[in-house]
Amino acid sequence: MRNADDVRAALHSGASAVELPAGRIHLDRPIEIPKGARNVELRGNAAGSTLVLDSGFNGTAAIVADAAVNLTLSGFEIVGDRSDLKSDWYLPLKEAAFADYYDGNGIVIRASTGVTIRRIGFSGIRAFPIIVNASSKTLIESVNIADSGTLNREGHNNTTGGILFEEGVNGFVVRGSTISRVTGNAIWTHSYSRSPRQSDGEISGNTIAQVARDAIQVGHATHVRVENNHGTDIGFPADYVDFPGYGTPVALDSAGNVDHSVYVNNTFTNVAGQCIDLDGFHDGEVTGNKCINNTGTAARWLGLHFGILFGNHDPGMTSTNVTIARNTIQGFAYGGVFLIGDHNRIEDNQFLDVDLAQCGQKPVTAKCNAMLDEPDALRSGIYLSDNGGRPARTHDNIIRHNTITGFGIPQHCIAAKRGVDLSANIIEANSCGAGSPVQ
């Protein structure tokens, strides 16, 4: 077997195991797994195999599979053509599937069952190294993604560069993988509100470094476990961050309607944005996570934000029954928690060196020039509000045994928006201190 046409011929002959030739295999169009193929393995040569998307490549991805059953892809490299970092992409128009909108991807899987993607390296991919669309039982393990994704014409990220699940993928796993230097989201479950939610997923043991958007986003999903992931430099480089499009970088993000999910024992450093965004998150658990920023360095970052932020933009959910326990959040611009909803438990956490922006003093600085009608919103350690995108009733929450330190925290430790009754919640045995001075 000498070239891509030989590989295509072997796959279409019905072979159950096809080995790529050694060396670089240049592609001007995709290698397509025959539609409906069953029990097929495409593997790299022991001497090393690399699929190269040439500058004239025309197609969705280096490898495309549709309606496959029990497909394994393993042991090779895919190199894209990212000579021009800017593109005309931003987000798909008219709620098109990402798999239909972007081309030049690494691997695109559609409507398939039992797909394994293992020990594959991706670099220079302009769009997404991996897109999984409307599939089930997908395992992505020990892949390495580097230097991928593009920017829009204004030079800000367009979300590309990582792993994307969409249109109701169920039974998915991403584990033991490394993702570095990508312009957009590293690992992302995405569904439009009209689409089936992603379900029964695991994102565990991955290492993520230098992403300009989210390290991990769980969007419109149910029963997803995010555990033991490590990351650093989230929201870098700053020039790539989509501040004009309100694309705040987040270590652990949520969107849409997310329930019965768990974020546990994840550790991040150098997060120039939010640590954990719980927009749409309910009936779930956030425990044992760490986001640690150096206070002297972090105070100068543009995108620094809240530690943990509740939200309820999706009309199909209410922020309720969330456990936030034993987390350590250190060195963020505003408070440790922005809380809405009911029957949530915030216990045994450490919110340290919050309010690095030193909101509450005069004159008001640029970082504090928001929510001026709610002076406690940005300067308190835990803030209870009645709106996280939509109106919310905030009551019957438990806030206790938390350690909170930071600028002005002895005076503004736990506060509420006018009209939100602190006494309608259980607030007890919290420790409030001044924290470390900002260098």
C-alpha positions as CSV (number, residue, x, y, z in Angstrom):
1,M,0.0,0.0,0.0
2,R,1.7,3.2,-1.1
3,N,-0.8,6.1,-1.1
4,A,-4.2,7.4,-0.1
5,D,-5.9,5.8,-3.1
6,D,-4.6,2.4,-2.0
7,V,-6.1,3.0,1.5
8,R,-9.4,3.9,0.0
9,A,-9.4,0.8,-2.2
10,A,-8.6,-1.4,0.7
11,L,-11.4,0.0,2.8
12,H,-14.0,-0.3,0.0
13,S,-12.9,-3.9,-0.7
14,G,-14.4,-4.8,2.6
15,A,-11.2,-5.4,4.5
16,S,-11.7,-5.5,8.3
17,A,-8.2,-4.2,9.1
18,V,-6.4,-1.6,7.0
19,E,-2.9,-0.4,7.8
20,L,-1.7,3.0,6.6
21,P,1.6,3.1,4.7
22,A,4.6,4.4,6.6
23,G,5.6,8.1,6.1
24,R,3.5,11.0,4.9
25,I,0.3,10.3,3.0
26,H,-0.9,13.5,1.2
27,L,-4.6,14.1,0.9
28,D,-6.5,16.4,-1.5
29,R,-9.9,14.9,-0.4
30,P,-11.1,12.8,2.5
31,I,-10.5,9.1,3.2
32,E,-14.1,7.9,3.6
33,I,-15.0,4.9,5.6
34,P,-17.7,3.1,3.5
35,K,-21.1,4.1,4.8
36,G,-22.5,1.5,7.1
37,A,-19.2,-0.3,7.5
38,R,-19.0,-2.7,10.4
39,N,-16.1,-4.0,12.5
40,V,-13.4,-2.0,10.7
41,E,-10.0,-1.0,12.0
42,L,-7.8,1.7,10.3
43,R,-4.4,1.8,12.0
44,G,-1.0,3.4,11.5
45,N,2.2,1.7,10.5
46,A,4.6,0.8,13.2
47,A,7.2,3.0,11.5
48,G,4.9,6.0,11.7
49,S,2.1,7.2,9.4
50,T,1.0,10.8,8.9
51,L,-2.1,12.0,7.0
52,V,-1.3,15.4,5.5
53,L,-4.1,17.8,4.4
54,D,-2.5,19.5,1.4
55,S,-3.2,23.2,0.7
56,G,-5.7,22.3,-1.9
57,F,-7.6,19.8,0.3
58,N,-11.3,19.8,-0.4
59,G,-13.7,18.1,2.0
60,T,-15.1,17.8,5.5
61,A,-12.1,16.0,7.1
62,A,-9.1,13.8,6.6
63,I,-11.3,10.9,7.7
64,V,-15.0,10.8,7.5
65,A,-17.3,8.0,8.8
66,D,-21.1,7.8,8.5
67,A,-23.3,5.1,10.0
68,A,-20.3,3.0,11.0
69,V,-20.5,0.3,13.6
70,N,-17.5,-0.8,15.7
71,L,-14.9,1.4,14.0
72,T,-11.4,1.8,15.4
73,L,-9.0,4.5,14.3
74,S,-5.6,4.3,16.0
75,G,-1.9,5.0,15.9
76,F,-1.2,7.7,13.4
77,E,-0.9,11.5,12.9
78,I,-3.1,14.0,11.1
79,V,-1.5,17.3,10.1
80,G,-3.6,20.2,8.7
81,D,-2.8,23.3,6.8
82,R,-2.9,26.3,9.1
83,S,-0.7,28.6,7.2
84,D,-3.4,31.3,7.5
85,L,-4.5,31.6,11.1
86,K,-7.5,33.8,10.2
87,S,-10.7,32.5,8.6
88,D,-14.2,33.6,7.7
89,W,-15.7,31.2,10.2
90,Y,-17.4,32.2,13.4
91,L,-20.4,30.2,14.4
92,P,-22.6,28.1,12.1
93,L,-25.4,30.0,10.4
94,K,-29.1,29.1,10.9
95,E,-28.2,26.5,13.5
96,A,-26.4,24.3,11.0
97,A,-24.5,21.3,12.5
98,F,-20.8,22.0,13.0
99,A,-20.0,18.9,10.9
100,D,-21.9,20.5,8.0
101,Y,-20.5,24.0,8.5
102,Y,-16.7,23.5,8.9
103,D,-14.3,21.8,6.5
104,G,-10.7,20.8,6.8
105,N,-11.4,19.0,10.1
106,G,-9.3,16.0,11.3
107,I,-11.9,13.3,11.9
108,V,-15.7,13.6,11.5
109,I,-18.0,10.8,12.8
110,R,-21.7,10.8,12.0
111,A,-24.6,8.6,13.1
112,S,-22.2,5.9,14.2
113,T,-22.0,3.4,17.1
114,G,-19.0,2.0,18.9
115,V,-16.3,4.3,17.5
116,T,-12.8,4.3,19.1
117,I,-10.3,7.0,18.4
118,R,-7.0,6.2,20.1
119,R,-3.4,7.3,20.1
120,I,-3.8,9.8,17.2
121,G,-1.9,13.1,17.1
122,F,-3.4,16.2,15.5
123,S,-1.6,19.4,14.7
124,G,-2.3,22.4,12.5
125,I,-6.0,21.6,12.1
126,R,-7.9,24.7,11.0
127,A,-11.3,23.7,12.3
128,F,-11.9,20.8,14.7
129,P,-9.5,17.9,15.1
130,I,-12.5,15.7,16.1
131,I,-16.3,16.2,15.5
132,V,-18.7,13.5,16.7
133,N,-22.3,14.1,15.4
134,A,-25.4,12.2,16.5
135,S,-23.5,9.1,17.5
136,S,-23.4,6.7,20.4
137,K,-20.7,4.8,22.4
138,T,-17.7,6.9,21.3
139,L,-14.3,6.5,23.0
140,I,-11.6,9.1,22.5
141,E,-8.5,8.1,24.4
142,S,-4.8,9.1,24.5
143,V,-5.1,11.6,21.6
144,N,-2.8,14.6,21.4
145,I,-4.0,17.9,19.9
146,A,-1.7,20.8,19.4
147,D,-1.6,24.1,17.5
148,S,-5.1,23.9,16.1
149,G,-8.1,26.2,15.5
150,T,-8.3,29.5,13.7
151,L,-9.4,33.1,14.4
152,N,-12.1,35.2,12.9
153,R,-11.2,38.2,10.6
154,E,-10.9,40.4,13.7
155,G,-8.3,38.2,15.2
156,H,-10.4,36.6,17.9
157,N,-11.2,32.9,18.4
158,N,-14.1,31.3,16.6
159,T,-14.4,28.4,19.0
160,T,-12.4,26.0,16.8
161,G,-9.4,23.8,17.7
162,G,-10.6,21.0,20.0
163,I,-13.0,18.1,20.3
164,L,-16.7,18.7,19.7
165,F,-19.7,16.5,20.3
166,E,-23.1,17.6,18.8
167,E,-26.6,16.7,18.0
168,G,-27.3,14.3,20.8
169,V,-24.2,12.1,21.2
170,N,-24.7,9.6,24.0
171,G,-22.3,7.3,25.8
172,F,-19.1,9.3,25.0
173,V,-15.8,9.2,26.8
174,V,-12.7,11.5,26.4
175,R,-9.9,10.5,28.7
176,G,-6.1,10.5,29.0
177,S,-5.6,13.0,26.3
178,T,-3.5,16.2,25.9
179,I,-4.8,19.4,24.3
180,S,-2.5,22.4,24.0
181,R,-2.3,25.7,22.1
182,V,-5.8,25.7,20.6
183,T,-7.6,28.9,19.8
184,G,-11.1,27.9,20.9
185,N,-12.7,25.3,23.2
186,A,-10.6,22.3,24.1
187,I,-13.4,19.8,24.9
188,W,-17.0,20.8,24.1
189,T,-20.4,19.2,24.1
190,H,-22.7,21.4,22.0
191,S,-26.4,21.1,21.2
192,Y,-28.9,23.7,20.0
193,S,-32.0,24.0,22.1
194,R,-34.0,22.2,19.4
195,S,-31.5,19.3,19.4
196,P,-31.3,16.2,21.6
197,R,-29.0,16.8,24.6
198,Q,-25.7,15.0,24.9
199,S,-25.9,12.3,27.6
200,D,-24.0,9.7,29.6
201,G,-20.6,11.1,29.1
202,E,-17.2,11.1,30.8
203,I,-14.4,13.6,30.4
204,S,-11.6,12.5,32.7
205,G,-7.8,12.6,33.2
206,N,-7.1,15.0,30.4
207,T,-4.4,17.7,30.3
208,I,-5.3,21.1,28.8
209,A,-2.8,24.0,28.3
210,Q,-3.1,27.4,26.7
211,V,-6.6,27.7,25.2
212,A,-8.2,31.0,24.4
213,R,-11.8,30.0,25.2
214,D,-13.0,27.2,27.5
215,A,-11.0,24.2,28.7
216,I,-14.1,22.1,29.1
217,Q,-17.7,23.1,28.2
218,V,-20.6,20.9,29.0
219,G,-23.4,22.3,26.9
220,H,-27.1,21.1,26.9
221,A,-26.3,17.7,28.4
222,T,-27.4,15.3,31.0
223,H,-25.4,12.7,33.1
224,V,-21.9,13.9,32.3
225,R,-19.0,13.3,34.7
226,V,-16.0,15.7,34.4
227,E,-13.3,14.4,36.7
228,N,-9.5,14.6,37.4
229,N,-8.7,16.9,34.5
230,H,-5.8,19.3,34.8
231,G,-5.3,22.6,33.0
232,T,-3.2,25.8,32.9
233,D,-3.2,29.1,31.0
234,I,-6.9,29.3,30.2
235,G,-7.7,32.5,28.4
236,F,-4.3,32.8,26.7
237,P,-3.0,34.3,24.6
238,A,-5.2,37.3,25.5
239,D,-5.2,38.7,22.0
240,Y,-7.1,35.6,20.8
241,V,-9.9,35.9,23.4
242,D,-13.2,36.9,21.9
243,F,-14.0,39.7,24.3
244,P,-16.1,41.5,21.7
245,G,-18.3,38.4,21.4
246,Y,-18.5,38.0,25.2
247,G,-16.5,34.8,24.9
248,T,-15.2,34.8,28.5
249,P,-12.7,32.0,29.0
250,V,-13.8,29.4,31.6
251,A,-12.1,26.4,33.0
252,L,-15.3,24.4,33.5
253,D,-18.2,25.9,31.6
254,S,-21.9,25.0,31.3
255,A,-24.5,26.1,28.8
256,G,-28.1,25.3,27.9
257,N,-29.8,22.8,30.2
258,V,-27.3,20.6,32.1
259,D,-28.5,18.3,34.9
260,H,-27.4,15.2,36.9
261,S,-23.8,16.0,36.1
262,V,-20.7,16.1,38.2
263,Y,-17.6,18.3,38.1
264,V,-15.1,16.7,40.6
265,N,-11.4,16.9,41.4
266,N,-10.4,19.1,38.5
267,T,-7.4,21.4,38.9
268,F,-6.6,24.5,37.0
269,T,-4.0,27.3,37.3
270,N,-3.7,30.6,35.5
271,V,-7.4,31.1,34.6
272,A,-7.9,34.5,33.1
273,G,-11.7,34.3,33.2
274,Q,-14.1,32.3,35.3
275,C,-13.2,29.1,37.1
276,I,-16.7,27.4,37.0
277,D,-19.7,28.7,35.0
278,L,-23.0,27.0,36.0
279,D,-25.3,28.7,33.5
280,G,-28.0,26.1,33.0
281,F,-26.6,23.7,35.6
282,H,-29.0,22.1,38.1
283,D,-29.5,18.9,40.1
284,G,-25.7,18.3,40.1
285,E,-22.5,18.3,42.0
286,V,-19.4,20.5,41.9
287,T,-16.9,19.2,44.5
288,G,-13.1,19.1,45.1
289,N,-12.1,21.4,42.3
290,K,-9.3,23.9,42.3
291,C,-8.6,27.1,40.4
292,I,-5.4,28.7,41.7
293,N,-4.2,32.1,40.4
294,N,-1.2,34.0,41.5
295,T,-2.7,37.2,42.9
296,G,0.1,39.5,41.8
297,T,-0.1,38.3,38.2
298,A,-3.8,37.7,38.0
299,A,-4.8,41.2,39.1
300,R,-3.5,42.5,35.8
301,W,-5.4,40.1,33.5
302,L,-8.2,41.5,31.4
303,G,-10.5,38.6,31.6
304,L,-10.5,37.9,35.3
305,H,-14.1,37.2,36.5
306,F,-16.1,35.4,39.2
307,G,-14.9,32.2,40.7
308,I,-18.2,30.4,40.4
309,L,-21.2,31.9,38.5
310,F,-24.7,30.6,38.5
311,G,-27.0,31.4,35.5
312,N,-30.4,30.5,34.2
313,H,-30.5,31.7,30.6
314,D,-32.1,28.4,29.3
315,P,-35.9,28.6,29.9
316,G,-36.1,24.8,30.5
317,M,-34.2,24.8,33.8
318,T,-34.1,26.3,37.3
319,S,-30.9,26.7,39.3
320,T,-31.7,24.2,42.0
321,N,-30.2,21.3,44.0
322,V,-26.6,22.0,43.2
323,T,-23.9,21.0,45.7
324,I,-20.8,23.1,45.8
325,A,-18.4,21.6,48.3
326,R,-14.7,21.4,49.2
327,N,-13.6,23.6,46.2
328,T,-10.6,26.0,46.4
329,I,-11.0,29.2,44.3
330,Q,-8.1,31.6,44.6
331,G,-7.2,34.9,43.0
332,F,-10.3,36.1,41.0
333,A,-11.4,39.7,40.1
334,Y,-14.8,39.5,41.7
335,G,-16.5,37.2,44.2
336,G,-16.2,33.6,45.0
337,V,-19.8,32.8,44.1
338,F,-22.6,34.6,42.3
339,L,-25.7,32.6,43.4
340,I,-29.2,32.4,42.2
341,G,-31.9,29.7,42.8
342,D,-33.0,27.5,45.6
343,H,-32.0,24.5,47.6
344,N,-28.3,24.8,46.7
345,R,-25.6,23.9,49.1
346,I,-22.3,25.8,49.4
347,E,-20.3,24.2,52.1
348,D,-16.7,23.7,53.1
349,N,-15.2,25.8,50.3
350,Q,-12.2,28.1,50.3
351,F,-12.7,31.3,48.3
352,L,-9.4,33.0,48.8
353,D,-8.0,36.4,47.6
354,V,-11.2,37.4,45.8
355,D,-12.0,40.9,44.6
356,L,-8.6,41.4,43.1
357,A,-10.2,44.2,41.1
358,Q,-10.7,46.0,44.5
359,C,-14.3,46.9,43.6
360,G,-15.9,49.1,46.2
361,Q,-13.3,51.8,46.3
362,K,-13.4,55.1,44.5
363,P,-12.8,56.2,41.8
364,V,-14.5,53.2,40.1
365,T,-12.0,51.4,37.9
366,A,-12.8,50.0,34.4
367,K,-12.9,46.4,35.8
368,C,-15.6,47.5,38.4
369,N,-17.6,49.6,36.0
370,A,-20.5,47.1,35.8
371,M,-23.6,46.4,37.8
372,L,-23.3,49.8,39.4
373,D,-26.9,49.6,40.7
374,E,-25.8,46.6,42.7
375,P,-22.7,47.8,44.6
376,D,-22.2,44.5,46.4
377,A,-22.3,42.3,43.3
378,L,-18.6,42.6,42.4
379,R,-17.1,43.2,45.8
380,S,-18.7,40.5,48.1
381,G,-17.4,37.0,48.6
382,I,-20.7,35.3,48.0
383,Y,-23.5,37.3,46.4
384,L,-27.2,36.3,46.2
385,S,-29.1,37.7,43.3
386,D,-32.5,37.3,41.7
387,N,-31.4,37.2,38.1
388,G,-28.9,35.0,36.3
389,G,-30.2,35.9,32.8
390,R,-33.8,35.4,33.7
391,P,-35.6,36.3,37.0
392,A,-35.0,33.7,39.8
393,R,-36.3,33.2,43.3
394,T,-33.3,32.8,45.6
395,H,-34.1,31.1,48.8
396,D,-33.6,27.9,51.0
397,N,-29.9,27.7,50.1
398,I,-27.3,26.5,52.6
399,I,-24.1,28.6,52.9
400,R,-21.9,27.4,55.7
401,H,-18.3,26.5,56.8
402,N,-16.8,28.4,53.9
403,T,-13.5,30.4,54.3
404,I,-13.6,33.7,52.3
405,T,-10.8,36.2,52.1
406,G,-10.0,39.2,49.9
407,F,-10.2,42.9,49.6
408,G,-13.0,44.3,51.7
409,I,-14.3,40.9,52.6
410,P,-14.6,41.5,56.3
411,Q,-17.2,44.2,55.4
412,H,-18.7,42.5,52.4
413,C,-18.4,38.8,53.0
414,I,-21.9,37.5,52.1
415,A,-24.4,40.0,50.6
416,A,-27.6,40.1,48.6
417,K,-29.3,42.2,46.0
418,R,-32.0,44.4,47.3
419,G,-35.2,42.3,47.4
420,V,-33.3,39.1,48.1
421,D,-33.8,38.0,51.7
422,L,-30.6,36.7,53.2
423,S,-32.7,35.3,56.2
424,A,-34.6,33.1,53.7
425,N,-31.4,31.1,53.5
426,I,-29.3,29.2,56.0
427,I,-26.0,31.2,56.4
428,E,-23.8,30.1,59.3
429,A,-20.2,29.4,60.4
430,N,-18.4,31.1,57.6
431,S,-15.0,32.7,58.1
432,C,-14.3,36.1,56.5
433,G,-10.9,37.7,56.3
434,A,-8.9,40.3,54.5
435,G,-6.7,38.0,52.5
436,S,-3.3,38.6,50.9
437,P,-2.2,42.0,49.7
438,V,-2.0,42.3,45.9
439,Q,1.6,42.9,44.7
